[in-house]
């Protein structure tokens, strides 16, 4: 049985098939490991960013509340309503600008970009191997036709 596998025209195809399968398994394993590492890094970054943003927002909110109280106390009673409306409008405008900026930054996020690049490289390699196999089969057919 092993003598038949080691001889004949099918030997090359089996060897090539095994080589392709080995390449695919190795690539998949490498890409999965890369994806896991990138996901762990992204998770750590997201947690840090959320904590930093939360603390920053909390401190900024307290500071703005204190500032507004100071502004309202410092203004004459007849202009207090205008001052409160103006500061509310400015803060609302700043909140809208911050929300738009945050959304644009979130859309530019590139999750697993290195993994996607490596998968594209793997695809190119597999297409090249497939092309080489096709060329090798053509060469064998031509050699068999000559004999």
C-alpha positions in Angstrom: 0.0 0.0 0.0 2.8 2.4 0.8 4.7 1.4 -2.3 1.7 2.5 -4.4 1.6 5.9 -2.6 5.3 6.5 -3.1 5.1 5.7 -6.9 3.1 6.9 -9.8 1.6 10.2 -11.0 -0.5 10.7 -7.8 2.6 11.0 -5.7 3.1 14.6 -6.6 -0.5 15.6 -6.1 -0.5 14.0 -2.7 2.7 15.7 -1.7 1.5 19.1 -2.9 -1.8 18.5 -1.1 0.0 17.7 2.1 2.2 20.7 1.7 -0.8 23.0 1.2 -2.6 21.6 4.1 0.4 22.0 6.3 0.8 25.6 5.2 -2.9 26.4 5.8 -2.8 24.9 9.3 0.3 26.8 10.2 -1.1 30.1 8.8 -4.4 29.6 10.6 -2.7 28.9 13.9 -0.4 31.9 13.5 -3.4 34.2 12.6 -5.5 33.0 15.5 -2.6 33.7 17.9 -2.1 37.1 16.4 -5.8 37.9 16.7 -5.9 36.8 20.3 -2.9 39.0 21.2 -4.4 42.0 19.4 -7.8 41.5 21.1 -6.1 41.4 24.5 -4.2 44.6 23.7 -7.4 46.3 22.5 -9.3 45.2 25.5 -6.7 46.6 27.9 -6.6 49.9 25.9 -10.4 50.2 25.9 -10.6 49.6 29.6 -7.9 52.2 30.3 -9.6 54.7 27.9 -13.0 54.2 29.6 -11.5 54.6 33.1 -9.6 57.8 32.1 -12.6 59.2 30.3 -14.9 58.5 33.2 -12.6 60.1 35.7 -12.0 63.1 33.4 -15.7 63.6 32.8 -16.6 63.3 36.5 -14.0 65.9 37.4 -15.0 68.2 34.6 -18.6 68.0 35.6 -17.8 69.0 39.2 -15.6 71.8 38.0 -18.3 73.1 35.6 -21.0 73.0 38.3 -18.8 75.0 40.7 -17.9 77.5 38.0 -21.6 77.9 37.1 -22.4 78.6 40.8 -19.7 81.2 41.0 -20.8 82.8 37.8 -24.5 83.0 38.9 -23.5 84.5 42.3 -21.2 87.1 40.7 -23.8 88.4 38.3 -26.5 91.0 39.2 -29.9 89.4 39.9 -31.4 91.1 36.8 -28.9 89.4 34.5 -28.7 86.0 36.1 -31.3 84.4 33.8 -29.5 85.6 30.7 -26.2 84.3 32.1 -27.6 80.9 32.9 -29.1 80.6 29.4 -25.8 81.6 27.8 -23.7 79.2 29.8 -26.2 76.4 29.1 -26.1 77.1 25.4 -22.3 77.2 25.3 -22.1 73.9 27.3 -24.6 72.3 25.0 -22.7 73.4 21.9 -19.4 72.0 23.4 -21.2 68.7 24.2 -22.4 68.4 20.6 -18.9 69.1 19.3 -17.4 66.5 21.7 -20.0 63.9 20.6 -19.2 64.5 16.9 -15.5 64.3 17.5 -15.9 61.1 19.5 -18.0 59.4 16.8 -15.6 60.4 14.1 -12.7 58.9 16.2 -14.7 55.7 16.8 -15.3 55.2 13.1 -11.6 55.5 12.3 -10.8 52.7 14.8 -8.9 49.9 13.1 -9.6 46.7 15.0 -7.4 43.8 14.1 -5.7 45.6 11.2 -2.5 43.6 11.5 -4.5 40.4 11.4 -6.3 41.5 8.3 -3.1 42.4 6.6 -1.6 39.0 7.4 -4.7 37.2 6.2 -4.4 39.1 2.9 -0.8 38.0 2.6 -1.8 34.4 3.4 -4.4 34.6 0.7 -1.9 35.9 -1.8 0.5 33.0 -0.9 -2.3 30.4 -1.3 -3.3 31.9 -4.7 0.4 31.7 -5.8 0.6 28.1 -4.6 -2.6 27.2 -6.4 -1.2 28.9 -9.6 2.0 26.9 -9.2 0.1 23.7 -8.8 -1.9 24.4 -11.9 1.2 25.2 -13.9 2.9 22.0 -12.6 -0.1 20.0 -13.7 0.0 21.5 -17.2 3.7 20.7 -17.4 3.1 17.0 -16.4 0.3 16.7 -19.0 2.6 18.0 -21.7 5.3 15.6 -20.6 2.8 12.7 -20.7 1.6 13.7 -24.2 5.2 13.7 -25.4 5.8 10.2 -24.2 
